[in-house]
Every structure is written in C-alpha cells, then in structure tokens.
Amino acid sequence: MLSLVDLFLNGKDQYTVFAPTDEAFMNLYEALGPEVDEITDLPAELVLSVLQYHVTEGRRASNSVVPKRNMRTIETLLEGTTFKVAPDLQITAIGNTGNIVAADISASNGIIHIIDTVLLPIN
C-alpha cells in the first residue's frame, strides 16, 4: 500500500488539500470524548480514511472548487467518496458540514484550502 508520504512527495503529481485548522481537530477530539486527546488515540486505518477524504487529485484553485451557483461535487482520494461545496463556501460531507475559511494557498505539489471542520467520511 502506498503511504501518504510517498504519495505527496513523489514530485510529479498535484493535489488539492482541504486542511482543517488546529481548532477543528480540537473540536473533533472533544466530540469524540475523553479517551481521545490527539490523533494518535484513533485507529490508524480511520485516520488514513479521514486524511484521504480531505484530498482530491489535481491543482484546484477556488474557482474550480467553489461553484457560482448550485453545488459542486468533489471526488476525494478515499475511493468512492465525495463531498459537495456550495457557493457560500459551505462543505457538505458524508458525516458533517464545514466551511472554507481561507483558499488558494499555493504549495509546490498543489493547493491548500483551509477549512473549519474535520470532514468525516462516515455517518
């Protein structure tokens, strides 16, 4: 299985990452209960799925992520999963909703959009 580090450091491919803020992670840990204080307290397979759900192939600036009207479906690296983005920057995921709070941060291997929630690929 290809690791995420290998995937992002191959130097060839471009990705768009929807990166949650630190506060988003703290809110997730609080919602999960007292037994979760950090990401290492979660099963590795779950963490990998959540991370893949925050990434899409290609360098997608906000003008190709945020629609002018209706909703835009974003296919993620987690096989068979998507989330939707609305014109008001709201993201509707499988298990929750969030918002894009900063967009179009350029990186050598793609673009980063900062979001205020850890998107969940589960109900």
C-alpha positions as CSV (number, residue, x, y, z in Angstrom):
1,M,0.0,0.0,0.0
2,L,1.3,3.4,-1.0
3,S,1.8,5.7,2.0
4,L,0.5,9.2,2.1
5,V,4.1,10.5,2.5
6,D,5.2,8.7,-0.7
7,L,2.0,9.9,-2.5
8,F,2.7,13.5,-1.8
9,L,6.5,13.5,-2.1
10,N,6.8,11.8,-5.5
11,G,7.4,15.2,-7.1
12,K,5.2,14.6,-10.1
13,D,1.5,14.8,-9.0
14,Q,-0.6,17.8,-8.0
15,Y,-3.2,17.6,-5.2
16,T,-5.7,19.9,-3.6
17,V,-5.9,19.6,0.2
18,F,-8.8,20.7,2.3
19,A,-6.8,21.3,5.5
20,P,-8.6,21.6,8.9
21,T,-7.5,24.2,11.4
22,D,-6.0,23.2,14.7
23,E,-9.2,24.3,16.3
24,A,-11.1,21.9,14.0
25,F,-9.1,19.0,15.3
26,M,-9.6,20.1,18.9
27,N,-13.4,20.2,18.4
28,L,-13.3,16.7,16.9
29,Y,-11.3,15.3,19.9
30,E,-13.8,17.0,22.3
31,A,-16.8,15.5,20.3
32,L,-15.2,12.0,20.4
33,G,-15.0,12.0,24.2
34,P,-12.4,11.9,27.0
35,E,-10.5,8.9,25.6
36,V,-9.3,11.0,22.5
37,D,-6.8,13.7,23.1
38,E,-4.8,13.5,19.9
39,I,-4.8,11.9,16.5
40,T,-2.6,9.0,17.7
41,D,-5.5,7.9,20.0
42,L,-7.5,7.0,16.9
43,P,-7.1,3.8,14.9
44,A,-4.6,4.3,12.0
45,E,-7.0,3.0,9.4
46,L,-9.6,5.5,10.4
47,V,-7.0,8.3,10.4
48,L,-5.9,7.3,6.9
49,S,-9.5,7.3,5.6
50,V,-10.2,10.8,7.1
51,L,-7.0,12.1,5.6
52,Q,-7.8,10.7,2.1
53,Y,-11.2,12.3,2.4
54,H,-9.6,15.7,2.6
55,V,-7.6,15.4,-0.6
56,T,-8.5,15.5,-4.3
57,E,-6.3,15.0,-7.3
58,G,-5.2,18.0,-9.3
59,R,-4.3,21.5,-8.5
60,R,-7.8,23.0,-8.0
61,A,-8.0,26.7,-7.2
62,S,-11.1,28.1,-5.5
63,N,-12.6,29.0,-8.9
64,S,-12.7,25.2,-9.7
65,V,-13.9,24.2,-6.3
66,V,-16.5,26.8,-5.3
67,P,-19.4,27.0,-7.8
68,K,-21.1,30.2,-8.9
69,R,-24.5,28.6,-8.2
70,N,-25.8,25.2,-7.2
71,M,-23.4,22.6,-5.6
72,R,-20.1,21.2,-6.9
73,T,-19.2,17.6,-6.2
74,I,-15.6,17.0,-5.2
75,E,-14.2,13.4,-5.6
76,T,-11.7,12.5,-2.9
77,L,-8.8,10.2,-2.7
78,L,-10.9,7.9,-0.5
79,E,-12.2,5.6,-3.1
80,G,-15.8,6.1,-4.0
81,T,-16.4,9.1,-1.7
82,T,-17.3,12.7,-2.4
83,F,-18.4,15.9,-0.7
84,K,-20.2,18.9,-2.0
85,V,-19.3,22.6,-2.0
86,A,-21.8,25.4,-2.1
87,P,-21.4,28.9,-3.5
88,D,-21.3,30.3,0.1
89,L,-18.2,28.1,0.8
90,Q,-20.1,25.5,2.9
91,I,-18.9,21.9,2.5
92,T,-21.4,19.1,3.0
93,A,-19.6,15.9,3.8
94,I,-21.0,12.4,4.5
95,G,-21.0,12.9,8.2
96,N,-21.0,16.6,8.8
97,T,-20.6,20.1,7.4
98,G,-17.9,22.7,7.4
99,N,-16.7,25.9,5.7
100,I,-13.7,27.0,3.6
101,V,-12.2,29.8,5.6
102,A,-9.1,30.5,3.5
103,A,-8.4,29.5,-0.1
104,D,-5.8,29.2,-2.7
105,I,-2.7,28.7,-0.6
106,S,-0.1,27.6,-3.2
107,A,2.2,24.6,-2.5
108,S,4.9,23.0,-4.7
109,N,2.6,20.0,-5.2
110,G,-0.8,21.6,-5.3
111,I,-3.2,24.0,-3.5
112,I,-4.4,24.1,0.1
113,H,-7.9,25.4,1.2
114,I,-8.2,25.8,5.0
115,I,-11.5,24.5,6.4
116,D,-13.0,24.9,9.9
117,T,-14.1,21.3,10.4
118,V,-12.5,17.8,10.1
119,L,-14.7,16.3,7.4
120,L,-16.0,12.9,8.3
121,P,-16.4,10.2,5.6
122,I,-18.8,8.3,7.9
123,N,-22.3,8.9,9.2
